[in-house]
Every structure is written in C-alpha cells, then in structure tokens.
Amino acid sequence: MTRKEPFEQPLVRFDGRVAVVTGACGNIGTAICKMLSEHGVKVAATDLSESALADSFKAMPSVRTYRMDVTDADNVKATVEDILADFGKIDILVNNAGVWIHRDEKAPRRIEDIPVTEWKRVFAVNVEGTLHCLQAVLPHMAANEYGRIINLGSIAGEVGLPGRADYSACKAAVIGLTRTLAMENAKRGITVNCVSPGWINRKEDGGVQPCDGTWIGWSGDATDIARAVVFLASDSAWYITGVDVPVDGGRILGPHNCDM
Ligand SMILES: NC(=O)c1ccc[n+]([C@@H]2O[C@H](COP(=O)([O-])OP(=O)(O)OC[C@H]3O[C@@H](n4cnc5c(N)ncnc54)[C@H](O)[C@@H]3O)[C@@H](O)[C@H]2O)c1
C-alpha cells in the first residue's frame, strides 16, 4: 500500500466508492445509507424484506436495494455477486444488521434464564451474519487492495449490560473480530473498525431526550451513529484501523454524578 499524504485530504473524501450496508431498513441502517449517498457514495442497501426496502428507499432513488438474509451464507454470497455485477466493485462494507430480543425491562433475565434458542438467534445474526458478509466481500476488497469495513458493535460489548448477556457477548465478539481483522488486513489496504452506539432514540419514539445516563446529558439518534460510520468509511480515514468508537454521549465513562 502506498502511503498517502493525509494533510492534502479533506475531512471526509470519497473517491467514487461503492458501499454495501446490511440491515439497511432499520433506524441506524437507513441513516447510514442516506448519509453515504449524500456524500456521493453508490449504495447497495440490503435487508430481509423487499417491501421494507422499497418503502425505506422510495425517496432515495440513487440507492439500489437487494434482499439479503445475513444468516444465510449462500444468499449472502449470491447477493454480493449481484452487487458486484451491478457496480463492478465493493469498497465499503457496513455490517449493521442486528437483533435485540425484546424482553420485559422490569424483569431482566440472568444468564440461566436466557433460552438457548434466543442466544443462538442473537449470535446467528449479529456474529455469524457478520462473518458471512466478511467472507463474501473480503476477497474482492483484497483483490482491489482497498476496503473500509465498519462493524456495528455496542457499548454493551465493552462494559456489559445486566440482563443482556447474549447481546453483550455477541457485541464483544464483534469488537474482538474487528481488532483481529484489522491486523490481518492492514497490509491489503483494508481498514476494519467498529462503531458502538449507546442510548439511541428513534424519531417515532420522540427522538433524542434528556438522559441522565450520559455525561453529555442527552440520548443520541441514528444520524449521530451515521456520522461516525461515514467518517470511518471515507478515504480520509485510511490511518485508523482496529478501533471501537463508542458514540454514546460518554455513557461508558462511568458514574454520571458530577455537577461540573
Ligand atoms: N439502537 C440502539 O440503541 C443500538 C445500540 C447499540 C447497538 N446497536 C446496533 O446497531 C445496529 C442497528 O441497530 P438499529 O437500532 O438500527 O436496529 P433496527 O432493529 O432498527 O434495524 C436492524 C435491521 O437489521 C435487519 N435484520 C435483522 N435480521 C437480519 C438478517 N438476518 N439479515 C439481514 N438483515 C437483518 C432488520 O430487518 C432491521 O432492518 C445493530 O447491529 C444494533 O445491534 C443499536
């Protein structure tokens, strides 16, 4: 890889790039696709349902949509081939698809109460789904000696989350995977990073709200996550690899009991 001169680059630059985003119909996935597209990136938005894709991206005609189930390795491989046939290359992969099993928050489950079926489902999407996409896309990035991979982690994977052993374990796996793949791919021109959301509110739930659980004092929204993803996906972020960026208003810094 040739060393580029970082000072000549603007903060966020994309050089005719093509991105694949998984879980694109979700709250964060749609924001990532929109922001990448606004920065001139050609976006392949993928998710489970064709009708949800059509609905989510009807106002973004430049975004192409593909039905892809990340838990199905053959389906992922075939979809990646379709995307390569349509765009000629893949420069950016955002592994965003994820599941969070809805549980009664007032009765959180200890590890002994989590059904193995739920544990397996969370790992099938959040970890194995990421693996399938990496295995399908990495060889093409390696052949081009260029790639930006961004995995969606969670601060639960960094500091734990009582009652959510399945989710925190799967996101810790994603963070560990990120670090190892950064090492394995650094000499191939491919960076691998993680963005870990904290407390993110949806527009339909009233948007950002005051939040004592963060140092900044507010919850975040999907665009806060998208900004970090877009920066790490840019050509300009070439010297950043193997990191996990918490986007959480300082939530993981510890007790939020200082009046300063
Ligand atoms: N929202 C938060 O507060 C928060 C916090 C920490 C981490 N995260 C992570 O950020 C990512 C996005 O979260 P979100 O809040 O937008 O979630 P979301 O539920 O709004 O969207 C997730 C998307 O993934 C898709 N998906 C689920 N299973 C799939 C599969 N097998 N194949 C393909 N797509 C599949 C869903 O259809 C959905 O569109 C996830 O990885 C999540 O774990 C979110």
The ligand as an ORCA input file, in Angstrom:
! r2SCAN-3c Opt
* xyz 0 1
  N     -30.413      1.379     18.572
  C     -29.557      1.279     19.569
  O     -29.742      1.868     20.624
  C     -28.313      0.424     19.395
  C     -27.411      0.360     20.456
  C     -26.269     -0.402     20.318
  C     -26.037     -1.098     19.145
  N     -26.920     -1.048     18.118
  C     -26.619     -1.825     16.894
  O     -26.766     -1.018     15.747
  C     -27.239     -1.804     14.651
  C     -28.514     -1.185     14.084
  O     -29.472     -1.066     15.127
  P     -30.920     -0.410     14.907
  O     -31.305      0.203     16.185
  O     -30.959      0.400     13.666
  O     -31.783     -1.749     14.718
  P     -33.133     -1.971     13.915
  O     -33.836     -3.078     14.587
  O     -33.852     -0.685     13.693
  O     -32.589     -2.472     12.496
  C     -31.967     -3.689     12.332
  C     -32.169     -4.113     10.892
  O     -31.498     -5.370     10.719
  C     -32.327     -6.168      9.901
  N     -32.062     -7.588     10.098
  C     -32.396     -8.357     11.167
  N     -32.049     -9.632     10.922
  C     -31.478     -9.653      9.687
  C     -30.941    -10.672      8.882
  N     -30.940    -11.957      9.281
  N     -30.442    -10.342      7.667
  C     -30.464     -9.055      7.242
  N     -30.976     -8.039      7.962
  C     -31.483     -8.353      9.169
  C     -33.761     -5.814     10.297
  O     -34.683     -6.186      9.292
  C     -33.643     -4.314     10.524
  O     -33.963     -3.597      9.352
  C     -27.445     -3.219     15.201
  O     -26.320     -4.000     14.920
  C     -27.576     -2.977     16.694
  O     -27.240     -4.112     17.456
  C     -28.062     -0.310     18.215
*
